[in-house]
Amino acid sequence: MATICIIANSASGHFLNPGISGGDKILIECARRWSEWDHCVHINVWEGGYYMCVQNGLHDVSYTINRLARYRRAGGLVMALLKIFIGMLRSVTAPVTIKGDALVIYSASDSWPDILPALIMKRRFARSKLLAPVFHLIPPPCKRTGNTLINLLKYIEQQISLKLIARSADAVVIDTSIIKDELVYKLGFKREKIHVISGGFDSKMIDKVIVIAEKKYDACFVGRIQPTKGISDLIDAWYVVCRHKKDSKLALVGFTEDYPAYVQKMKKKIKRLGLDSNIIMFGFVPEHDKYSILCASRLFVSASYEEGTPVSFHEALYCGLPIVAYNLPTYKDLGDAVIRAKLGDPKNLADKIITVLDTEESMHAFKKRRGVSMSHEWGSVALSYLKALSISLPDT
């Protein structure tokens, strides 16, 4: 038995929309299983993150809630600074009852509101073990879409975080092996501390979904609606697909609250291109509905410019969907499970989509992949996280 303290001040909970990121999903599903295995799980989080956890059924854990919601109107920068300051203060002053034979500190992300308080807590408890994830490496601002200033600040933030993690973490989790060498040779990480563990999916919930024989959607995308996800490129690609088959339908599923101006811009683009009836933007949907949409789609498509290994890819594979995506180095571990298009080329992406949709043999081949990702079922993922720190499991 161990005490597992999770620092999740960056959790992206939203009071009006309970959509979550891939990192938040890992936090929730791992914490759920660690608690089921009789570990003592405690989560440090702000009100929005607490709301997110509870809405997703994470009840059998304890919480320390940082009361910051009243400052939301002050803007994102003020909220970020408060999350850092209050989080660090809590790490120094909050009482921690250690049950079992180990104290694990899990930083839910590599952002400062999580990693800085986690590092302080590790110094406070000398025998504790720090587990830190690096879900993907943020490229330099000149290579990233979106606001240049924000991209610069995020890049600097991560570079500093990575140096701190390399120096202090007992184990580091990455979701793709492609970044391991960069962490080791450029940033000074110790290779033996790095563990490749991708996100997972809930096979039991997917199995409960009735798979519709006649598909409703030709393709679907599941992820945040934001610039780095290449939504504009995806719309351009779908315009080309619709010229090939005018009634083709694309389902966009994902959280929209963080980039409202961008979302409105994308909606206007859809209307301008006459794709109102071809692209359905669902926003956030509950897990069961998300899996229903996946199962009602013929393929999964992504135009992301930067990713680790998305949780949604494993979900799509388990549902038997082909995946068509821009060719990112981080997809190396997935092998031929991803049909790759030239990065930044919507026309090439569209051509790949059309080829798959027109080739029934490839569709049937991918359906046979159902089950190949069982090592990414959430129970296996949660177990792998603990094994990275050599934490034993009671009666599992």
C-alpha positions as CSV (number, residue, x, y, z in Angstrom):
1,M,0.0,0.0,0.0
2,A,1.2,3.5,-0.8
3,T,0.0,7.1,-0.3
4,I,-0.3,8.7,-3.8
5,C,-0.5,12.5,-3.8
6,I,-1.5,13.9,-7.2
7,I,-0.8,17.6,-7.9
8,A,-3.3,18.6,-10.6
9,N,-3.6,22.4,-10.4
10,S,-3.6,22.6,-14.2
11,A,-6.6,20.3,-14.5
12,S,-8.7,21.8,-17.3
13,G,-12.1,21.5,-15.6
14,H,-14.8,24.0,-16.7
15,F,-18.0,24.6,-14.8
16,L,-20.1,25.0,-17.9
17,N,-18.5,22.2,-19.9
18,P,-17.0,19.1,-18.4
19,G,-14.7,18.3,-21.3
20,I,-11.2,17.1,-20.4
21,S,-7.8,16.7,-22.0
22,G,-5.9,13.5,-22.5
23,G,-3.7,14.2,-19.6
24,D,-6.7,14.8,-17.3
25,K,-8.2,11.5,-18.5
26,I,-5.0,9.7,-17.5
27,L,-5.1,11.3,-14.1
28,I,-8.8,10.4,-13.5
29,E,-8.6,6.8,-14.7
30,C,-5.3,6.0,-13.0
31,A,-6.5,7.6,-9.7
32,R,-9.7,5.6,-9.9
33,R,-7.8,2.3,-10.3
34,W,-5.1,3.1,-7.7
35,S,-7.9,3.8,-5.2
36,E,-9.6,0.5,-6.1
37,W,-6.3,-1.3,-5.4
38,D,-6.5,0.1,-1.8
39,H,-3.8,2.8,-2.3
40,C,-4.5,6.0,-0.4
41,V,-5.1,8.6,-3.2
42,H,-5.2,12.4,-2.4
43,I,-5.6,15.1,-5.1
44,N,-4.5,18.7,-4.9
45,V,-6.7,20.6,-7.3
46,W,-8.6,23.9,-7.9
47,E,-12.5,24.0,-8.0
48,G,-12.7,23.5,-11.8
49,G,-10.5,20.4,-11.6
50,Y,-12.4,19.1,-8.6
51,Y,-15.7,19.5,-10.6
52,M,-14.1,17.7,-13.5
53,C,-13.0,14.7,-11.3
54,V,-16.4,14.4,-9.6
55,Q,-18.3,14.7,-12.9
56,N,-16.2,11.8,-14.2
57,G,-17.0,9.6,-11.2
58,L,-13.8,10.0,-9.2
59,H,-15.3,9.9,-5.7
60,D,-13.2,7.4,-3.6
61,V,-10.3,9.7,-3.1
62,S,-9.6,12.7,-0.9
63,Y,-9.2,16.3,-2.2
64,T,-7.5,19.5,-1.2
65,I,-9.3,22.2,-3.1
66,N,-7.6,25.5,-3.9
67,R,-10.4,28.2,-4.0
68,L,-9.6,30.1,-7.2
69,A,-12.8,30.2,-9.2
70,R,-13.6,33.7,-7.9
71,Y,-10.6,35.0,-9.9
72,R,-11.5,33.5,-13.3
73,R,-12.7,36.9,-14.6
74,A,-9.2,38.3,-14.1
75,G,-7.9,36.3,-17.0
76,G,-5.8,33.2,-17.8
77,L,-2.5,34.7,-16.8
78,V,-3.7,35.7,-13.3
79,M,-5.3,32.3,-12.9
80,A,-2.1,30.6,-13.9
81,L,0.0,32.6,-11.5
82,L,-2.4,32.0,-8.6
83,K,-2.4,28.3,-9.3
84,I,1.4,28.3,-9.1
85,F,1.5,30.4,-5.9
86,I,-1.3,28.7,-4.0
87,G,-0.1,25.3,-5.2
88,M,3.4,25.9,-3.9
89,L,2.0,27.3,-0.6
90,R,-0.2,24.2,-0.2
91,S,2.8,21.9,-0.8
92,V,4.6,23.6,2.1
93,T,1.8,23.9,4.6
94,A,-0.9,21.2,3.9
95,P,-0.8,18.3,6.3
96,V,-0.1,15.0,4.6
97,T,-0.9,11.7,6.3
98,I,1.3,9.0,4.9
99,K,-0.3,5.5,4.9
100,G,1.6,2.5,3.8
101,D,5.2,2.1,3.0
102,A,5.7,4.8,0.3
103,L,4.7,8.3,-0.6
104,V,4.3,8.8,-4.3
105,I,4.0,12.4,-5.7
106,Y,2.5,12.5,-9.1
107,S,2.6,15.7,-11.1
108,A,-0.3,15.5,-13.5
109,S,1.5,17.5,-16.1
110,D,4.9,19.2,-16.7
111,S,3.3,22.7,-16.4
112,W,4.4,25.0,-13.5
113,P,1.2,24.8,-11.5
114,D,1.8,21.1,-11.2
115,I,5.5,20.4,-11.3
116,L,6.7,23.3,-9.1
117,P,4.4,22.3,-6.1
118,A,5.3,18.6,-6.7
119,L,9.0,19.5,-6.5
120,I,8.5,21.4,-3.2
121,M,6.6,18.5,-1.8
122,K,9.4,16.1,-2.8
123,R,11.9,18.2,-0.9
124,R,9.6,18.4,2.1
125,F,9.4,14.6,2.2
126,A,12.9,13.3,1.6
127,R,11.8,9.6,1.1
128,S,9.1,10.4,-1.3
129,K,9.2,9.4,-5.0
130,L,8.3,11.8,-7.8
131,L,6.5,10.6,-10.9
132,A,6.3,13.1,-13.7
133,P,4.8,12.9,-17.3
134,V,6.0,14.5,-20.4
135,F,3.1,14.1,-22.8
136,H,4.7,15.9,-25.7
137,L,7.4,18.4,-26.5
138,I,6.3,21.9,-27.4
139,P,8.1,23.1,-30.5
140,P,9.7,26.5,-30.8
141,P,7.2,29.3,-31.4
142,C,8.3,29.7,-35.0
143,K,7.2,26.2,-35.7
144,R,3.9,26.4,-34.0
145,T,0.5,27.6,-35.1
146,G,-1.5,30.0,-32.9
147,N,-0.6,33.1,-30.8
148,T,3.2,33.7,-31.0
149,L,3.5,35.3,-27.5
150,I,1.5,32.5,-25.9
151,N,3.5,29.9,-27.8
152,L,6.8,31.5,-26.7
153,L,5.7,31.5,-23.0
154,K,4.6,27.9,-23.2
155,Y,7.8,26.9,-24.8
156,I,10.0,28.6,-22.2
157,E,7.8,27.2,-19.4
158,Q,8.3,23.7,-20.6
159,Q,12.0,24.0,-21.2
160,I,12.5,25.1,-17.6
161,S,10.1,22.3,-16.3
162,L,12.0,19.7,-18.3
163,K,15.3,20.7,-16.7
164,L,13.8,20.5,-13.2
165,I,12.2,17.1,-14.0
166,A,15.4,15.7,-15.3
167,R,17.2,16.7,-12.1
168,S,14.6,15.6,-9.6
169,A,12.1,13.0,-10.9
170,D,12.5,9.4,-9.8
171,A,10.5,8.3,-12.9
172,V,9.4,10.0,-16.1
173,V,6.5,8.8,-18.2
174,I,6.4,9.6,-21.9
175,D,3.7,8.3,-24.3
176,T,6.0,7.7,-27.4
177,S,9.5,6.4,-27.6
178,I,10.4,8.9,-30.3
179,I,11.2,11.7,-27.8
180,K,13.3,9.5,-25.5
181,D,16.6,10.3,-27.2
182,E,15.9,14.0,-27.3
183,L,15.2,14.0,-23.5
184,V,18.4,12.0,-22.9
185,Y,20.9,13.7,-25.2
186,K,19.6,17.3,-25.3
187,L,18.0,17.7,-21.9
188,G,20.1,15.5,-19.6
189,F,17.4,12.9,-18.6
190,K,18.7,9.5,-17.4
191,R,17.5,6.9,-19.9
192,E,16.8,4.3,-17.1
193,K,14.2,6.7,-15.5
194,I,12.2,7.1,-18.7
195,H,9.2,4.8,-19.2
196,V,7.1,4.7,-22.4
197,I,3.4,4.4,-21.3
198,S,0.6,5.6,-23.6
199,G,-2.9,6.6,-22.5
200,G,-5.7,4.1,-22.5
201,F,-9.4,3.4,-23.0
202,D,-12.3,1.7,-21.3
203,S,-12.9,-1.5,-23.1
204,K,-15.9,-2.4,-21.0
205,M,-17.7,0.8,-21.8
206,I,-16.9,0.4,-25.5
207,D,-18.1,-3.2,-25.5
208,K,-21.5,-1.9,-24.1
209,V,-22.0,0.4,-27.1
210,I,-24.2,-1.1,-29.8
211,V,-22.1,-1.0,-33.0
212,I,-24.4,0.4,-35.7
213,A,-24.1,-1.6,-38.9
214,E,-24.9,1.3,-41.2
215,K,-22.4,4.0,-40.3
216,K,-23.7,7.6,-39.7
217,Y,-20.4,9.4,-40.3
218,D,-17.7,8.9,-42.9
219,A,-15.1,10.1,-40.4
220,C,-14.7,11.5,-36.9
221,F,-12.2,13.5,-34.9
222,V,-12.0,13.4,-31.1
223,G,-9.8,16.1,-29.4
224,R,-9.7,19.7,-28.3
225,I,-10.8,22.2,-30.9
226,Q,-7.7,24.4,-30.9
227,P,-5.1,25.7,-33.5
228,T,-2.5,23.0,-32.9
229,K,-5.1,20.3,-33.7
230,G,-5.2,21.5,-37.3
231,I,-9.0,21.9,-37.4
232,S,-8.7,24.5,-40.2
233,D,-6.7,22.0,-42.3
234,L,-9.2,19.3,-41.5
235,I,-12.1,21.5,-42.8
236,D,-10.1,22.2,-46.0
237,A,-9.5,18.4,-46.4
238,W,-13.2,17.7,-45.9
239,Y,-14.1,20.2,-48.5
240,V,-12.0,18.2,-51.0
241,V,-13.6,14.9,-49.8
242,C,-17.1,16.4,-50.3
243,R,-16.2,17.3,-53.9
244,H,-15.5,13.6,-54.4
245,K,-18.7,12.5,-52.5
246,K,-21.0,15.4,-51.7
247,D,-22.9,13.9,-48.8
248,S,-19.8,12.9,-46.8
249,K,-20.1,13.6,-43.1
250,L,-17.4,14.4,-40.6
251,A,-18.1,14.4,-36.8
252,L,-15.9,16.8,-34.7
253,V,-16.0,15.8,-31.0
254,G,-14.1,17.8,-28.4
255,F,-13.8,20.5,-25.8
256,T,-14.4,24.0,-27.3
257,E,-14.3,26.4,-24.3
258,D,-10.6,27.2,-24.2
259,Y,-10.4,28.8,-27.6
260,P,-13.9,30.4,-28.2
261,A,-12.7,32.9,-30.9
262,Y,-11.0,30.1,-32.8
263,V,-14.1,27.9,-32.6
264,Q,-16.2,30.7,-34.0
265,K,-13.7,31.2,-36.8
266,M,-13.9,27.5,-37.7
267,K,-17.7,27.6,-37.6
268,K,-17.7,30.6,-40.0
269,K,-15.3,28.7,-42.3
270,I,-17.6,25.7,-42.3
271,K,-20.5,27.9,-43.3
272,R,-18.5,29.8,-45.9
273,L,-17.4,26.6,-47.6
274,G,-21.0,25.3,-47.6
275,L,-20.2,22.4,-45.3
276,D,-22.9,23.0,-42.8
277,S,-24.6,19.7,-43.5
278,N,-21.3,17.9,-43.9
279,I,-19.4,18.8,-40.7
280,I,-21.1,18.3,-37.4
281,M,-19.4,20.0,-34.4
282,F,-20.6,18.2,-31.3
283,G,-18.5,19.9,-28.7
284,F,-18.0,17.9,-25.6
285,V,-20.1,14.7,-25.2
286,P,-20.1,12.1,-22.4
287,E,-17.9,9.1,-22.7
288,H,-20.7,6.7,-23.8
289,D,-21.8,9.1,-26.5
290,K,-18.2,9.6,-27.7
291,Y,-17.8,5.9,-28.1
292,S,-21.1,5.7,-29.9
293,I,-19.9,8.3,-32.4
294,L,-16.6,6.4,-32.9
295,C,-18.5,3.2,-33.5
296,A,-20.8,5.0,-35.9
297,S,-17.9,6.3,-38.0
298,R,-16.0,4.6,-40.9
299,L,-12.6,6.1,-40.0
300,F,-10.8,8.4,-37.6
301,V,-9.0,11.4,-38.9
302,S,-6.6,13.9,-37.4
303,A,-4.7,17.0,-38.8
304,S,-2.8,17.7,-35.6
305,Y,0.5,19.5,-36.0
306,E,1.8,18.3,-32.6
307,E,0.9,15.3,-30.4
308,G,2.2,12.6,-28.3
309,T,0.2,9.4,-28.8
310,P,-3.4,10.5,-28.4
311,V,-5.7,8.5,-26.2
312,S,-8.3,8.8,-29.0
313,F,-6.0,6.8,-31.3
314,H,-6.2,3.8,-29.0
315,E,-9.9,4.2,-28.6
316,A,-10.3,4.4,-32.4
317,L,-8.2,1.3,-32.9
318,Y,-10.2,-0.7,-30.4
319,C,-13.3,0.3,-32.2
320,G,-11.8,-1.1,-35.4
321,L,-11.4,2.3,-37.2
322,P,-8.6,3.1,-39.7
323,I,-6.7,6.2,-38.7
324,V,-5.7,8.8,-41.2
325,A,-3.4,11.6,-39.9
326,Y,-0.6,14.0,-40.7
327,N,2.7,12.3,-40.5
328,L,4.2,13.1,-37.1
329,P,7.4,11.5,-35.7
330,T,5.6,10.7,-32.4
331,Y,3.3,8.2,-34.3
332,K,6.3,5.9,-34.9
333,D,5.3,3.4,-32.2
334,L,1.9,2.9,-33.9
335,G,3.5,1.5,-37.0
336,D,1.1,1.0,-39.9
337,A,-1.9,1.5,-37.7
338,V,-1.8,5.1,-38.9
339,I,-2.2,6.0,-42.6
340,R,0.0,9.0,-42.9
341,A,-0.4,12.2,-45.0
342,K,2.1,14.9,-45.7
343,L,2.2,17.4,-42.8
344,G,0.4,20.6,-43.6
345,D,-1.1,19.4,-46.8
346,P,-4.9,19.2,-46.6
347,K,-5.2,18.0,-50.2
348,N,-2.9,15.0,-49.5
349,L,-4.9,14.3,-46.3
350,A,-8.1,14.3,-48.3
351,D,-6.6,12.0,-50.9
352,K,-5.7,9.5,-48.1
353,I,-9.2,9.7,-46.6
354,I,-10.9,9.1,-50.0
355,T,-8.6,6.1,-50.7
356,V,-9.6,4.5,-47.4
357,L,-13.3,5.2,-47.8
358,D,-13.3,3.8,-51.3
359,T,-11.4,0.7,-50.4
360,E,-13.5,-1.7,-48.5
361,E,-10.6,-4.2,-48.1
362,S,-8.7,-1.7,-46.0
363,M,-11.7,-1.1,-43.8
364,H,-12.1,-4.8,-43.1
365,A,-8.4,-5.1,-42.4
366,F,-8.6,-2.5,-39.7
367,K,-11.6,-4.0,-38.2
368,K,-9.4,-7.0,-37.5
369,R,-7.2,-4.8,-35.3
370,R,-9.9,-4.6,-32.7
371,G,-8.3,-5.8,-29.5
372,V,-4.7,-5.2,-30.5
373,S,-4.5,-2.3,-28.1
374,M,-5.6,-4.2,-25.0
375,S,-2.2,-3.3,-23.4
376,H,-3.6,0.3,-23.3
377,E,-6.7,-0.6,-21.3
378,W,-6.8,1.7,-18.3
379,G,-6.1,-1.0,-15.8
380,S,-2.8,-1.9,-17.6
381,V,-1.9,1.8,-17.9
382,A,-2.4,2.5,-14.2
383,L,-0.4,-0.6,-13.3
384,S,2.5,0.5,-15.5
385,Y,2.6,3.9,-13.9
386,L,3.1,2.3,-10.5
387,K,5.6,-0.2,-11.8
388,A,7.7,2.7,-13.0
389,L,8.4,3.4,-9.4
390,S,8.5,-0.2,-8.3
391,I,5.3,0.2,-6.2
392,S,3.7,-3.1,-5.3
393,L,0.0,-3.7,-5.6
394,P,-2.1,-5.2,-2.8
395,D,-4.3,-8.1,-3.9
396,T,-4.6,-7.1,-7.6
